[in-house]
Amino acid sequence: MTNKNDKGNYVLAIESAIGEGSLALLNGNGRELAAKVGGVSRAEQILDGMEEILQSAGIDISEVNQIAVSVGPGSFTGIRIGISTALGLSKALDIGCVGFSAFEALATTLPDRDRSVVLPLGRNMYAVQNFSASPPKGGTTHEPEFVNENVLINLFQISGRYFLLHPSIPENSLRIAKFAEGKRNFVKCTSNIARLIGNAGVAGLGSKKLAPIYLRPRS
C-alpha cells in the first residue's frame, strides 16, 4: 500500500455516463494539468485514459491523493462503471473518493443566475434540474426531471431562466439548435464535465456516499 505521506496534491476526476465521458487531472489549485474528452465510457477505456493523461502531465498514479467521480445522471451502465472504478482506485491507492453530480458541476459555471442544467440521456430524452442564484442553505430544492424533446422545448418557451446545455445537445438536435440560436439565455457548456467535478473535489465539495442519480420517465 502506498504511503499517504508520499502523495502529491492531485485530483483525478472521472465522468463516464454522458456521451463518451471525460477525464481530468488537476493540481491543488484547481488547474487542469491534462484531460481526455471522449472514448472513456467503459472500464478499460477509463484506465487507459488515466494512464494517458498521467503520462502527459508527468505525474505518477501514486502521487494522486483524491479521486472525484460523477454520480450521474446519464447512462446507468456508465454511472456504475465510473463509481466502481473510482472506488477500486480509492481502495488500491488508499486515498479519498468523492462524488459530485453532473448537474451541480455544470451549474457552477454560472453561479449568479437562475439557471437550468440540461443533459442528454439518449433517444431524444433529457435530464433537467433547476438551480437558483441564491439557493437555500444546503443547495437547490428542485428535483431533477426526465423529459422528452417536446417537453424540453416547451420549458424553453415558458421560462425566462438561463439554460446550460451540454454541447452535444444542440449538435444532435436541430430543433433545439434552431430554438437556442441567437438567444443570450442559452449557454453551451464545456464537454469536459470531469474537469468541473475535479474542481469540486479540490474545493472540498462532493459526498463520500457516492449515491448514484438514476433518472427514469414518470409513470
Legacy VTK file of the C-alpha trace (Angstrom):
# vtk DataFile Version 3.0
C-alpha trace
ASCII
DATASET POLYDATA
POINTS 219 float
0.000 0.000 0.000
1.222 3.479 -0.897
2.289 5.742 1.965
-0.050 8.748 2.091
2.848 10.971 3.063
4.464 10.279 -0.302
1.494 11.614 -2.280
1.315 14.899 -4.107
-1.702 17.188 -4.232
-3.522 15.974 -7.319
-7.146 15.107 -8.056
-8.090 12.584 -10.733
-11.669 13.091 -11.975
-13.914 10.652 -13.841
-17.162 11.190 -15.776
-18.269 8.145 -17.779
-22.058 8.431 -18.044
-22.690 11.242 -20.559
-21.776 10.797 -24.198
-18.326 9.283 -24.410
-17.228 10.563 -20.997
-14.256 12.630 -19.869
-11.271 12.546 -17.525
-9.228 15.297 -15.921
-6.148 15.661 -13.738
-5.965 18.789 -11.569
-3.461 20.149 -9.100
-4.267 21.503 -5.647
-5.020 24.958 -7.079
-7.662 23.566 -9.436
-5.526 23.980 -12.552
-6.116 21.345 -15.187
-2.856 19.557 -15.977
-4.192 17.061 -18.505
-7.559 15.871 -19.785
-9.262 13.481 -22.154
-12.724 14.038 -23.645
-14.436 11.082 -25.313
-13.573 7.434 -25.527
-13.811 6.814 -21.777
-17.233 5.253 -21.286
-16.005 1.711 -20.486
-13.875 0.473 -17.596
-10.837 -0.427 -19.696
-11.075 2.901 -21.539
-11.115 4.794 -18.246
-7.976 3.046 -17.014
-6.185 3.507 -20.347
-7.258 7.158 -20.440
-5.980 7.736 -16.927
-2.613 6.303 -17.831
-2.553 8.564 -20.893
-3.251 11.817 -19.023
-0.934 10.944 -16.132
1.912 10.323 -18.563
1.080 13.539 -20.396
1.330 15.516 -17.147
4.404 13.637 -15.922
2.557 12.531 -12.785
2.694 9.047 -11.285
-0.557 7.475 -10.078
0.993 7.167 -6.617
1.071 10.989 -6.392
-2.716 11.314 -6.731
-4.363 11.971 -3.370
-8.049 12.073 -4.322
-10.497 10.602 -6.833
-13.576 12.608 -7.844
-16.344 10.946 -9.838
-19.672 11.867 -11.380
-22.621 10.112 -9.742
-24.934 10.903 -12.664
-27.251 11.391 -14.286
-26.577 9.649 -17.569
-26.185 6.103 -18.776
-26.989 3.651 -15.976
-24.078 1.458 -17.062
-21.763 4.454 -17.340
-22.644 5.633 -13.829
-21.959 2.192 -12.358
-18.668 1.845 -14.231
-17.452 5.270 -13.136
-18.329 4.755 -9.487
-16.924 1.219 -9.311
-13.685 2.316 -10.992
-13.353 5.267 -8.606
-13.952 3.068 -5.569
-11.462 0.483 -6.827
-8.775 3.127 -7.298
-9.552 4.681 -3.938
-9.080 1.354 -2.189
-5.989 0.343 -4.177
-4.255 3.693 -3.603
-5.610 4.224 -0.074
-6.909 7.699 -0.934
-10.173 9.598 -0.607
-13.010 9.435 -3.110
-15.899 11.906 -3.524
-18.922 12.018 -5.789
-20.498 15.050 -7.405
-23.495 15.295 -9.730
-23.020 16.420 -13.317
-25.927 18.829 -12.753
-24.131 20.593 -9.922
-20.845 20.576 -11.811
-22.298 22.456 -14.787
-24.358 24.743 -12.534
-21.119 26.101 -11.025
-20.238 27.695 -14.382
-22.990 30.319 -13.959
-23.491 30.691 -10.195
-25.090 34.134 -10.137
-28.134 33.333 -12.306
-31.315 31.317 -12.037
-30.470 28.505 -14.411
-31.479 25.072 -15.626
-28.865 22.452 -16.452
-29.842 20.212 -19.380
-28.019 16.934 -20.019
-28.566 14.334 -22.775
-29.825 10.861 -21.855
-30.100 9.489 -25.404
-33.039 8.813 -27.751
-34.270 12.422 -27.565
-34.568 12.252 -23.787
-33.057 14.806 -21.424
-32.325 15.382 -17.754
-33.142 18.835 -16.369
-32.505 20.376 -12.961
-33.173 23.961 -11.882
-30.794 25.982 -9.725
-31.387 29.363 -8.098
-28.911 32.215 -7.965
-29.345 32.316 -4.184
-30.346 28.776 -3.225
-31.477 27.950 0.300
-28.917 26.557 2.703
-27.978 23.061 1.566
-28.310 23.763 -2.147
-31.127 23.506 -4.659
-34.548 22.241 -3.621
-35.512 21.424 -7.208
-35.623 17.730 -8.065
-34.217 16.647 -11.442
-36.640 15.733 -14.223
-36.529 13.223 -17.076
-38.193 14.815 -20.142
-38.523 14.281 -23.873
-37.645 16.821 -26.540
-41.186 18.208 -26.842
-41.432 18.867 -23.100
-37.977 20.440 -23.113
-38.882 22.815 -25.956
-41.994 23.803 -24.014
-39.851 24.547 -20.943
-37.663 26.760 -23.117
-40.708 28.720 -24.265
-42.302 29.374 -20.880
-39.194 30.002 -18.806
-37.054 33.124 -18.593
-34.228 31.224 -16.963
-30.757 30.623 -18.318
-30.294 27.169 -19.824
-26.906 25.492 -19.575
-26.769 22.916 -22.360
-24.291 20.103 -22.707
-22.627 20.789 -26.103
-23.861 17.544 -27.658
-27.499 18.680 -27.324
-27.627 21.468 -29.969
-25.216 19.448 -32.111
-27.548 16.427 -32.150
-30.936 18.162 -32.132
-31.741 20.532 -34.980
-34.929 21.704 -33.213
-33.052 22.713 -30.077
-30.215 24.266 -32.055
-32.671 26.445 -34.009
-34.593 27.425 -30.882
-31.464 28.392 -28.971
-29.709 30.188 -31.826
-29.045 33.833 -31.049
-30.642 33.730 -27.608
-28.390 35.012 -24.821
-30.023 32.849 -22.125
-28.810 29.636 -23.807
-25.268 28.707 -22.845
-23.351 25.860 -24.452
-21.246 24.380 -21.659
-17.981 22.509 -21.609
-17.971 18.852 -22.630
-15.277 18.137 -20.025
-17.549 17.593 -17.059
-14.706 15.722 -15.353
-12.757 18.973 -15.026
-15.679 20.640 -13.250
-16.104 17.635 -10.972
-12.374 17.706 -10.249
-12.665 21.359 -9.259
-15.391 20.395 -6.804
-13.027 17.826 -5.327
-10.267 20.416 -4.995
-12.722 22.759 -3.248
-13.611 20.079 -0.711
-17.147 19.598 -2.060
-18.922 16.417 -3.013
-20.065 13.432 -0.993
-18.270 10.308 0.171
-21.506 8.303 -0.133
-21.386 8.173 -3.976
-25.162 7.768 -4.251
-25.934 7.320 -7.988
-28.531 9.516 -9.699
-30.697 7.228 -11.829
-33.480 9.043 -13.663
-36.472 7.290 -15.204
-39.550 8.603 -17.005
-42.509 9.417 -14.796
-45.153 6.689 -14.891
LINES 1 220
219 0 1 2 3 4 5 6 7 8 9 10 11 12 13 14 15 16 17 18 19 20 21 22 23 24 25 26 27 28 29 30 31 32 33 34 35 36 37 38 39 40 41 42 43 44 45 46 47 48 49 50 51 52 53 54 55 56 57 58 59 60 61 62 63 64 65 66 67 68 69 70 71 72 73 74 75 76 77 78 79 80 81 82 83 84 85 86 87 88 89 90 91 92 93 94 95 96 97 98 99 100 101 102 103 104 105 106 107 108 109 110 111 112 113 114 115 116 117 118 119 120 121 122 123 124 125 126 127 128 129 130 131 132 133 134 135 136 137 138 139 140 141 142 143 144 145 146 147 148 149 150 151 152 153 154 155 156 157 158 159 160 161 162 163 164 165 166 167 168 169 170 171 172 173 174 175 176 177 178 179 180 181 182 183 184 185 186 187 188 189 190 191 192 193 194 195 196 197 198 199 200 201 202 203 204 205 206 207 208 209 210 211 212 213 214 215 216 217 218
